[in-house]
């Protein structure tokens, strides 16, 4: 089962940071997270697409490489780990 790690004060609302999910795509995983954390879907998506405010990174257990996830249809392997964190900008 894929694991999702959330690194955002807005999303967490004083709850746990890591969740085991059953989905095989990022879309399915976000739907499952919504059941566990109502409102998280609205935080992570903008107009039905991934929000530009967050970075979605997939750590592949088979390739040992981190990849930025760009769309909801991205397949997530059963041992994959996703980290979601806010993009920090400044100057």
C-alpha positions as CSV (number, residue, x, y, z in Angstrom):
1,X,0.0,0.0,0.0
2,X,1.3,3.5,-0.8
3,X,2.2,5.8,2.0
4,X,1.5,9.6,2.0
5,X,3.4,12.0,4.2
6,X,1.9,15.5,4.6
7,X,4.1,18.4,5.6
8,X,1.8,21.4,5.9
9,X,0.2,23.1,8.9
10,X,-2.9,24.0,6.9
11,X,-3.5,20.3,6.0
12,X,-2.6,18.6,9.2
13,X,-4.8,20.5,11.7
14,X,-2.9,18.9,14.6
15,X,-3.3,15.3,13.4
16,X,-0.9,12.6,12.3
17,X,1.4,13.2,9.3
18,X,1.5,9.9,7.5
19,X,-1.2,7.8,6.0
20,X,-1.4,4.4,4.4
21,X,-3.6,4.4,1.4
22,X,-5.1,1.8,-1.0
23,X,-5.3,3.9,-4.2
24,X,-3.3,3.2,-7.3
25,X,-3.3,6.7,-8.7
26,X,-2.7,10.1,-7.1
27,X,-6.4,10.9,-7.7
28,X,-7.6,7.8,-5.8
29,X,-5.2,8.5,-3.0
30,X,-6.4,12.1,-2.6
31,X,-10.0,10.9,-2.6
32,X,-9.0,8.4,0.2
33,X,-7.2,11.2,2.1
34,X,-10.4,13.3,1.9
35,X,-12.3,10.6,3.8
36,X,-9.6,10.7,6.6
37,X,-9.1,14.5,6.5
38,X,-12.2,16.3,5.3
39,X,-11.3,19.4,3.3
40,X,-7.8,18.2,2.3
41,X,-9.0,17.7,-1.3
42,X,-9.9,21.4,-1.6
43,X,-6.5,22.2,-0.2
44,X,-4.5,20.0,-2.6
45,X,-6.5,20.7,-5.8
46,X,-7.3,23.8,-7.7
47,X,-10.0,23.7,-10.4
48,X,-9.7,19.9,-10.5
49,X,-5.9,19.8,-11.0
50,X,-3.0,19.7,-8.6
51,X,-2.5,22.9,-6.8
52,X,0.6,25.0,-7.7
53,X,1.0,25.8,-4.0
54,X,2.1,22.2,-3.1
55,X,4.8,19.9,-4.4
56,X,3.9,16.3,-4.8
57,X,7.0,14.0,-4.8
58,X,7.0,10.3,-5.4
59,X,9.8,8.2,-3.9
60,X,9.9,5.0,-6.0
61,X,11.1,2.0,-4.0
62,X,12.2,0.2,-7.2
63,X,14.1,3.0,-8.8
64,X,15.4,4.8,-5.6
65,X,14.7,8.1,-7.3
66,X,12.4,11.0,-6.3
67,X,10.1,12.3,-9.0
68,X,7.8,15.3,-9.0
69,X,4.2,14.3,-9.7
70,X,2.6,16.5,-12.3
71,X,-0.9,15.1,-12.7
72,X,-3.6,13.2,-10.9
73,X,-3.5,10.1,-13.2
74,X,0.1,9.3,-12.1
75,X,0.2,5.6,-11.1
76,X,1.5,4.9,-7.7
77,X,3.1,1.5,-7.0
78,X,2.0,-0.4,-4.0
79,X,5.2,0.3,-2.1
80,X,5.5,3.9,-3.2
81,X,5.8,6.9,-0.8
82,X,4.4,10.3,-1.6
83,X,5.5,13.4,0.2
84,X,3.2,16.5,-0.1
85,X,4.6,19.8,1.1
86,X,4.0,23.5,0.4
87,X,6.3,25.3,-2.0
88,X,8.1,28.1,-0.2
89,X,9.0,31.2,-2.1
90,X,10.5,34.4,-1.2
91,X,13.2,36.9,-2.0
